[in-house]
Each structure stands twice: as structure tokens, then as C-alpha cells.
């Protein structure tokens, strides 16, 4: 399988919620060691409870913990479960990153709709990543469409991809 280069990975930015629950707030305090001694297990406990109550921000932060192995064993599958829940609730940071993480996990069919949504909302790199996916799948006509969009938006990597795979021939 070709080696896919991901140019933008999960933004490793912990997020505080404007309208958060007490459990979310407690989880973030323990996660970051704010006003309490840092304790990742307590953070995991409180954030998990907040996520069960429907907090998309808690799900996002749990996704980060599992993605990075921060206080838990690194687990991309579990990270994607939390990220998917958060993204489906419309949490912007999750929506921005989920396609990239599905792509990294070689779950292209799940990555494509999210990357298309991001591209539609002006994410230039999403078009490039879609081109990479379609090249990996051997769908060069589709790859050409997304590479062209990325090139038109000024993405240099897309231009290199265009040349490397001679996309003008499709």
C-alpha cells in the first residue's frame, strides 16, 4: 500500500466548554492539574461521565486522550468512537479532525464524507487529502478533481501529487 502522508493531524488542543457541566469541568481540572493535583485517572472518570451525559466537548477531549495515549493506553479505535460521537453532534473541532483520523486509520469510506464536508467549508487541505485517498483507491479521475481544487487554492503538496501521478492524463 502506498505511504499516505498526512499533512494535518488531529489538532492536539484540549478544549474547555462554554456551557459545561460540573463533571466536564472536574475532568478538565484533573486532566490539566488546575486547582488540583493532576490525575489522569480522575480526569478519565469525570470526562467519561460527562460524555455519557452527552457532552461533545468531553467526547472530544477523551478522543484526544486516547489518540495521544495521555493517561490511557493509546487506542485509535476508541479515539475514533469518541470523536465520531462528538462530530455527529456538530462539535466543530471534532468535525474538523475526524476525516483526517479516519484517513490515518485507513478507513477511507468513513473519512471521505467528513473531508468533503470540510472541503465544502473552505478547508483547502481536505481537498488534497481527498485526492490522496482517491489515488490510494486507484480512482484517478476523482483524485484529479480534488487535486485541482487544492491546486487552485494554492496547495503546493497537491501540485506535487498532480505531477507525481500525472493526473492531467485522467
C-alpha positions as CSV (number, residue, x, y, z in Angstrom):
1,X,0.0,0.0,0.0
2,X,1.3,3.5,-0.8
3,X,2.5,5.5,2.1
4,X,0.0,8.2,2.7
5,X,1.4,11.4,4.1
6,X,-0.9,13.2,6.4
7,X,-0.1,16.9,6.4
8,X,-2.6,17.8,9.1
9,X,-3.2,15.6,12.0
10,X,-5.5,15.8,15.0
11,X,-5.2,19.3,16.5
12,X,-3.9,18.4,19.9
13,X,-5.7,21.2,21.6
14,X,-7.7,20.5,24.8
15,X,-11.0,22.3,24.7
16,X,-12.9,23.9,27.5
17,X,-16.7,24.2,27.0
18,X,-18.5,27.5,27.4
19,X,-21.7,25.8,28.8
20,X,-20.0,22.9,30.5
21,X,-21.2,20.5,33.2
22,X,-19.6,20.1,36.6
23,X,-18.3,16.7,35.6
24,X,-16.7,18.1,32.5
25,X,-15.1,20.9,34.5
26,X,-13.8,18.5,37.1
27,X,-12.4,16.3,34.4
28,X,-10.6,19.1,32.8
29,X,-9.2,20.3,36.1
30,X,-7.7,16.9,36.8
31,X,-6.6,16.5,33.3
32,X,-4.6,19.7,33.3
33,X,-3.9,20.0,37.0
34,X,-5.8,23.2,37.5
35,X,-6.6,24.0,41.2
36,X,-6.0,20.3,41.9
37,X,-3.1,17.8,41.6
38,X,-3.1,16.4,38.0
39,X,-4.7,13.0,38.0
40,X,-5.4,11.4,34.6
41,X,-7.5,8.6,36.1
42,X,-9.8,11.0,37.8
43,X,-9.9,13.1,34.6
44,X,-10.9,10.0,32.6
45,X,-13.6,9.2,35.2
46,X,-15.2,12.6,35.1
47,X,-14.8,13.1,31.4
48,X,-16.3,9.7,30.7
49,X,-19.3,10.6,32.9
50,X,-19.8,13.9,31.1
51,X,-19.5,12.1,27.7
52,X,-22.2,9.6,28.8
53,X,-24.4,12.6,29.7
54,X,-23.9,13.8,26.1
55,X,-21.1,16.4,26.3
56,X,-19.5,16.7,22.9
57,X,-16.6,18.6,24.4
58,X,-15.9,15.7,26.9
59,X,-16.0,13.3,24.0
60,X,-13.6,15.4,22.1
61,X,-11.1,15.6,25.0
62,X,-11.4,11.8,25.6
63,X,-10.7,11.3,21.9
64,X,-7.5,13.3,22.3
65,X,-6.5,11.4,25.4
66,X,-6.9,8.0,23.5
67,X,-5.3,9.4,20.4
68,X,-2.2,10.6,22.2
69,X,-2.1,7.9,24.9
70,X,-2.4,10.7,27.5
71,X,-3.1,8.9,30.8
72,X,-4.6,5.9,28.9
73,X,-3.2,3.3,26.6
74,X,-3.1,4.8,23.1
75,X,-6.2,3.5,21.2
76,X,-7.1,5.0,17.8
77,X,-10.2,2.9,17.6
78,X,-11.5,4.2,20.9
79,X,-10.4,7.7,20.0
80,X,-12.5,7.5,16.8
81,X,-15.5,6.3,18.7
82,X,-15.4,9.4,20.9
83,X,-14.5,11.7,18.0
84,X,-17.3,10.3,15.9
85,X,-19.9,11.0,18.7
86,X,-18.6,14.5,19.1
87,X,-18.6,15.2,15.4
88,X,-22.1,13.8,14.9
89,X,-23.2,16.3,17.5
90,X,-21.7,19.0,15.4
91,X,-18.7,19.9,17.6
92,X,-16.5,22.0,15.2
93,X,-13.1,20.7,16.4
94,X,-14.3,17.1,16.0
95,X,-15.8,17.7,12.6
96,X,-12.5,19.4,11.5
97,X,-10.4,16.4,12.6
98,X,-12.4,13.2,12.2
99,X,-11.8,12.7,8.5
100,X,-8.1,13.0,9.0
101,X,-8.1,10.4,11.7
102,X,-10.3,8.0,9.7
103,X,-7.8,8.5,6.9
104,X,-4.9,7.8,9.2
105,X,-6.6,4.6,10.2
106,X,-7.1,3.7,6.5
107,X,-10.9,3.9,6.9
108,X,-11.3,5.8,3.7
109,X,-15.0,5.3,3.3
110,X,-15.6,6.9,6.6
111,X,-13.1,9.7,6.0
112,X,-14.5,10.8,2.7
113,X,-17.8,12.3,3.8
114,X,-16.1,14.2,6.6
115,X,-13.4,15.5,4.4
116,X,-15.9,16.5,1.7
117,X,-17.8,18.5,4.4
118,X,-14.6,20.2,5.5
119,X,-13.7,21.0,1.9
120,X,-17.1,22.5,1.3
121,X,-16.5,24.7,4.3
122,X,-13.2,26.0,2.9
123,X,-10.6,23.6,4.3
124,X,-8.1,23.6,1.5
125,X,-6.1,20.7,2.9
126,X,-9.2,18.5,2.9
127,X,-9.3,18.6,-1.0
128,X,-5.6,17.4,-1.0
129,X,-6.4,14.6,1.4
130,X,-9.4,13.5,-0.7
131,X,-7.1,13.4,-3.7
132,X,-4.7,11.2,-1.7
133,X,-7.5,8.9,-0.8
134,X,-8.7,8.5,-4.3
135,X,-5.2,7.8,-5.5
136,X,-4.8,5.1,-2.9
137,X,-8.1,3.7,-4.1
138,X,-7.0,3.8,-7.7
139,X,-9.7,6.3,-8.6
140,X,-7.5,8.8,-10.5
141,X,-10.4,10.7,-12.2
142,X,-11.8,11.6,-8.7
143,X,-8.3,12.3,-7.4
144,X,-7.8,14.7,-10.3
145,X,-10.9,16.7,-9.3
146,X,-9.8,17.2,-5.7
147,X,-6.2,17.8,-6.5
148,X,-7.2,20.5,-9.0
149,X,-9.4,22.2,-6.3
150,X,-6.4,22.1,-3.9
151,X,-4.0,23.4,-6.5
152,X,-6.4,26.2,-7.4
153,X,-6.5,27.2,-3.7
154,X,-2.7,27.3,-3.6
155,X,-1.8,23.9,-2.1
156,X,1.8,23.1,-3.1
157,X,1.5,19.5,-2.0
158,X,-1.4,19.0,-4.4
159,X,0.7,20.3,-7.2
160,X,3.4,17.7,-6.4
161,X,0.8,15.0,-6.2
162,X,-0.6,16.1,-9.6
163,X,2.8,15.8,-11.1
164,X,3.8,12.5,-9.4
165,X,0.7,10.7,-10.5
166,X,0.4,12.5,-13.8
167,X,-3.2,13.4,-13.0
168,X,-3.5,15.5,-16.2
169,X,-3.8,12.2,-18.0
170,X,-7.1,11.3,-16.5
